[in-house]
Amino acid sequence: MSILFDENKKLFTLETAHASYQMFVNAYGFLQHLHFGEKLGGGSCEGLQGTGFMSFSPAPDVAGNDYLASPDLTQQEYPVFGSGDYRSHCMAVTFADGGRNPELCYQSHRILTEKPVLEGLPGLHGSCETLEITLRDRWTDLQVVLLYSVFDQYDAIARSARIVNHTGAPVEINAALTACLDFPESGFDLLHFWGRHAMERLVERTPLTHGKICVDSVRGTSSHQQNPFVIVCDHAATEDAGRCWGVSLLYSGNFTACAEVDQAACCRVTMGINPTGFSWHLENGESFQTPEAALVYSGEGLGALSRRYHKLYRRNLCRGEWALKQRPVLINNWEATYFDFDDEKLVSIAKTAADLGVEMLVVDDGWFGNRFDDNRALGDWVVNTEKVRGGMKSLCDRINALGMKLGLWFEPEMISEDSELYRAHPDWCLHVPGRGKSRSRNQLVLDMSRKEVRDHIHDMMHAVLSSANFSYVKWDMNRHLTDVWSAELPAGRQGEVYHRFVLGVYELLERLETEFPHILFEGCSGGGGRFDAGMLYYHPQIWCSDNTDAVERLEIQYGTSFGYPISAVGSHVSACPNHQTGRTTPFHTRGVVAMSGTFGYELDLNKISEEEKEQVRAQVKQYHRLYSLINDGDYYRLLDMTQQKDLSAWEFAAEDGSRALLNIVYAHVRANCPPPMLYLRGLTPDACYRVTDDTGRELGVWTGAVLMYAGMRAPIPQEARAYGQTDYAAFQFELERLS
């Protein structure tokens, strides 16, 4: 049993492989948090909580003058606004009489042997137990059902909340967050992952101080600018030591994550839908389900936390045929041709790619309607037969005849004003009547909260995808939401549109992926603008960033690795000088970086040298040979890129320690500067390992203990000159355990 309940103490304990999550119902019926951290071994934390008396912290009516019971001074499981807890809250509601002070008390609980499916929302899946606790407002029949699903092998708890209205009158939800973690201490750092278009998920580590640190998005998506994933950790936590707690929201819309240190030097972390611009009208008998959050604990540092998320998401979040299946090496024509292509140019690229071992061609933006630039035709998902003569089936048959698969780009949530769709349905875009429209990338946003809009887009996409033997869809979104108003809702319910938009996108994805289960769907939003756990439920891989510069990608992929598996990271070798930065890096280096993801190419292979073509052949063969190690192995960050940006080093190690791959890239070379020592991880200490470089040259045999504890010196950049490299040198070393 991973969920235990002590009836006498009203104590709930959730047990994982290395951690315990504990809460109890106090004497006044309130559900209080006790512990989430190291395993308690059957012990109880009851009686150790609380901060003592503090003025200006009121007691609830039921507690009389017992001010120690103030919600402002005790660790809460699901704090609510208006209860006398003045810290960050998870729920705020307005009752029919205007009151805003619910008082949630324990009513009942159930222990389920499976995980309930959250209707219309992504969620973790797989074998687990689930604790369902029902709280009820003391004064009305408003209920909050808290769900805790225990994935014990990953030290993970999946949390969500469902608000149910049985009050007999409408209720207005003003805030509905998913989860709260209360700590009786505050000596922590917060790691969050900020960025911008073409430079996403950069790591920022900030000590928590009194007050609030909030990271959020109000852009209608999870965004490039912040990510719905944060880590709270000890000040001294490193990759290999220290307590760390991850909070990851399985949601692709507006979110907020808040870390607060209160007057008693306690810490609270909340995560959920951003209440800015949000409200939800709940009629009597209706319910509202919050998105799910995955909480993961590690007492062994940041690296162990990441590896638990990697396995949890790869095995228990991604779904369908492609969740664990080996992905094809692809070539995308975007940076090769942009809008300037026809079927002959595409086939020419594919012929060369097939000869070099590439397995799939992806046709990007420009194949449909009157789409010759980014000013027009979004929404007109009909094949442009001037570009693709003979239609998609003809092109697909020609590509398949080369032994390759064919993929296609869509941007289903968008509409151009210069399009047949807009001319027929100008009211289908998000806009406020009588006011001007905001544009970004020359496009507007379709109102995905409306069923008729989704049905129309579905029918057009279905017709295209049914017309040929497609194997892949790249689902893009190239602007954020503005003018958020829907003709489907009355004035008083416009606060629901942001969330209904996300639910609409999920519904369309679910429908298409059910109809085309053999198609691999890859997510994209101007690169990594919607790289979140919610999208991984529908897209087992996501284009990591529009920035394909290998040196820039080091930092982008480093930050991404903290919460997301390598198998989800779309990463390609692109042309040089790079189209985003103008930087020129060695072809070998571009391959090393791109192999730490879903490997592919983003260039015209007809325009590279014969030497580089031979490198493509070698890279594809190497990626196939190392695929299971890279995608299924344990990932280790060997250097801290927030402190050391000149050199990046990371490792993949098989779970059984039988082999490993060490990757090293120099981003900046300094004169007369000694390279650092690298301490490998994940090896068998008393076994011997043969170490070879990426030319196949054997360097020697050492024990796992020597490589992990004594370490090996990183090669100096000049050593790469033997491979024809100078600046931005890269190295790969393979380790094989000897029997």
Secondary structure, 3 states (H helix, E strand, C coil): CCEEEECCCCEEEEECCCEEEEEEECCCCCEEEEEEEECCCCCCCCCCCCCCCCCCCCCCHHHCCCHHHCCCCCCECCCECCCCCCCCCCEEEECCCCCCCCCEEEEEEEEECCCCCCCCCCCCCCCCEEEEEEEEECCCCEEEEEEEEEEHHHCEEEEEEEEEECCCCCEEEEEEEEEEEEECCCCEEEEEEEEECCEEEEEEEEECCEEEEEEEECCCCCCCCCCCEEEEEECCCCCCCECEEEEEEECCCCEEEEEEECCCCCEEEEEEECCCCCCEEECCCCEEECCEEEEEEECEHHHHHHHHHHHHHHHHCCCCCCCCCCCCCEEECHHHHCCCCCHHHHHHHHHHHHHCCCCEEEECCCCECCCCCCCECCCCCCECCCCCCCHHHHHHHHHHHCCCEEEEEECCCEECCECHHHHHCHHHECCCCCCCCCCECCEEEECCCCHHHHHHHHHHHHHHHHCCCEEEEEECCCCCCCCCCCCCCCHHHHHHHHHHHHHHHHHHHHHHHHHCCCCEEEECECCECCCCHHHHCCCCEEECCCCCCHHHHHHHHHHHCCCCCHHHEEEEEECCCCCCCCCCCCHHHHHHHHCCCEEEEECCHHHCCHHHHHHHHHHHHHHHHHHHHHHHCEEEECCCCCCCCCEEEEEEECCCCCEEEEEEEECCCCCCCCCCEECCCCCCCCCEEEEEECCCCEEEEEEHHHHHHHCEECCCHHHHHHHCCCCCCEEEEEEEECC
